Amino acid sequence: QDFVRMTEILRLYRYKNFTTKYSLYSRQSESQQRAIYKNLLGSPKSVDIIAYCIMPTHLHLAIKQLADKGISKYIAKVLNSYTRYFNCVHRRKGPLWEGKFRNIPVDDDDQLLHLTRYIHLNPSSARLTDTPAKWEYSSYSEYTDRKKDDNNIAAYRDLIDISPGDYKKFVNERIEYQQELSRIKSILLENYIG
């Protein structure tokens, strides 16, 4: 439920015209929600999401800014909305997210392609699943399936030109390598803290 909620929040708050609180939107019937979303399609967005992955304790996003301060405003809406929901459901108070989000500019197309792979490999690196294809809370399937779907979140096709099969191969050839890096990082942190 938490992952589905975050996915929906990521999808909706991209649009400048989506000013409704998600809690009100979620109380609408499915047909009303579809009508609201259909009205958003084609309307201005503050960001495009190039790739995403929702993890149990954090999320990874590759975002393209489309409006002035678009990323900051989008992240604020997403994190505030999810925090209100999480605090209500889990009967807690206070901030949910640790510190300010970190952003790193991407300089070229090759770097962007590698960044998407890193994002999509996070669940297998954390050993939540053995392959990225089995983690449904990321944009990996949007890259490898390529069906045109209005519910897709990732808008990467104008930026990344790679076939679904080549992308699968590109990502899967690094699964073991990234898992090993995660294991080494974990050992280093344990030794540093311990």
N, C-alpha and C positions, 0 to 999 in steps of 0.2 A: 504494500500500500504506500509506504514512504517513497519507494523508488518510482512508482507510477505517478505519484503526486509531483515529485521533482521534475519528471519528464514533461508532464503537462505544463508546469510553471515555465520551464525552459522554452517550450514551444510557443506559449501564448504571449509572454512578456516581451518577445522580440518586436512585436507590433506596437507602434506609438499609440494607436487608437485603443489598445486594450488597457483601459484604465479601471476596469472593474476589479474589485478584490476577488482573488481566486476562490475564497470561501463562498462568496455569493454565486460565482460561476458554477462551482461544483454542485450547488443545490438545484441547479436547473435540470430539466429532463434531458435525455440524450439528444432528442431532436432539437431542443432549444440550444444546447451546446454546439451542435453541428451548424445551426443557423448563425450563431454568433461567430464561430470560426470561419464559416464561409464568407461572412461579411468582412472579416479581417484580411482574407486572401487578396493580394494585390494592393493593399493599403501600405503606407510607408512604414518601414521598420527602422529601429534605431541600431540594430546589429544584424549581421548574418552569422549563424553558427556554422563554422567549417567542419568541426568535429567535436564530439562530446563523449564523456564516459562518467557515469554516476557510480561512485564507489560507496561502500558502507560508511566511511568517515569523511569523505571529501568528494569533490568532483573536478574533472579536468575539462577545460573548454578551449577550443581554438576559435576565436571570434574576430570578425571583421567589422570595424566600426563604420556605420553608415550616416550617422548624425553627430553633431557636436556633443561631446561628452556622452555619446551613446553607450559605450561600454560601462562606464561608471554608473550611469543611471540604470542600465539593464541589470547589472550585478546587484545593485542595491535593492531593486524591486524583487529579484529572484530570492536573494538571501533573506530579506526581511519577511517576505511572504512565507517561505518555508520555515523560518524560525518561529513565526506566530503559530503556524500549524503544528509543528513538532512540540512546542512548549504546551500547547493546549492538549494535544493527544497524550503526551507523556507526563502531564501535570508537573511541569517545571517552570522556572522563571529564568530570565537573564539571557545573555548572548549564547548562541549556539556555535558560532564560527570563531575560530581562533585567529585573531588579528585581521589585518586588511588582506584582501586578495592580492596575489602576486601576478604581475603581468610582465611578459617578455615579448618585445617586438620580434616579428619574423621578417628576415631580410630578403629571402628569395624563395622561389617555388620549390627548390630541392629541400630546403630547410622545412618548409611547410609540409611536404610529403612525409618526411621523417618524423615530424611532430605528430601527424595524424597516426602514424604507426605506433609511436610511443603511447599516445592516448588510448588507442584500441588494445594495446597489449597489457594495460594496467591490470585487468582482472586475472589474466593468466600469470602475470608476474607476481601478483599477490596470492596466487594459488587458490583463487575463488572458483576457477574453472580451468580446464586444461587447454581450451582454445578460445580465442575471442568470439568465435561464432556462437558459442554457448552462453555468452553474457548478453542478455537482451536489453540492458540499460546503457547502450552506447550507440553511436552512429555506424558501427562496423557493418551491420547488415544493409544499411543504406548505400555503402560503398560497394558491397559485394553482390547485392541483388539488383540494384539500379532501376527498380520499378519506379515510374513517376507516380508519386503519391502525395496528395496535398497534406497528409499528416507527417511527411518526412520533415525532420528538423534541420538536417545538414544541407547547406547550400555551398557545395564545393565544386560543382561541375565546370564552372567558368575558370576555376583556379587550378584544378588538378585534372590532368588528362591521362588517365590510366584505366585500362579495362578492368572489369570486376575480377576476372581470373588472374590477371597480373597483380592486382592489388592484394588478393588473397595470398598469392605466392610471396609477395614483398613482405607482408606482415608475418605470415607463418614461418618464414625462414629465420626469423629473429626471436621466436618464442623462447627457446632454450637459453639463448644468449641473454635476453632480458631477465629471465628467471634467475640466472646465475648472478647477474649484477645485483638484483634485489636481495639475493641470499648474502652476498658479500657485504652489501650496505647494512643489512641487518646485523651481521656479525660485528662489523666495525662499530655500529651504534651500541651494541651490547657491551663490547669491550670498552668503549669510551665512557659509557654511563656507569658500568659495573666497576 
